Amino acid sequence: MEFKRKFGRKKQTKPTKGLFLVILLAVVLILWFKAEDIMNALF
């Protein structure tokens, strides 16, 4: 019941937060794929 209540409340999140998470995920993915190039450039 506690879990259901939290899940129901989570449905009412603002769309800006979701957009921020998507942008953050994109940045992390770019860094993940570019990490090797960045390491080679630094060292």
N, C-alpha and C positions, 0 to 999 in steps of 0.2 A: 504494500500500500504506500509506503514511504517512497519507494522507487517510482511508482506510477505518478505520484504527485509531483516529484521532481521532473519527470519526463514531460508531464503536461505543462509545467511552468517553462520548461526549456523551449517549447514550441512557440512561445510568445517573444522570442529574442528579436532584437532589432536587426534589419538587413545589413546595416553598416558593419556590424560585428562580423557577420559572415563574409562580407566583401574583404574586410581586413584580414581574416584568416586565409582566404583564397590568395590574396596578394602575398602574405607571409609564406604560404606554402610554395608559391611560384619562386620567390626569392631563395628559399631553402633549396629547391630543386636546381636552380641555376647555379648556386654556390656548390652544390654536390657534384654537378657535372664539370664545373670550371675549377674545382679544387686542385686537380692535377696541374693544370696550366698555371694557376696562382702559385703553387708550391715551386714549380720549375722557374718561375719568374723571380721569386724571392730568394731561392737557394741555388 
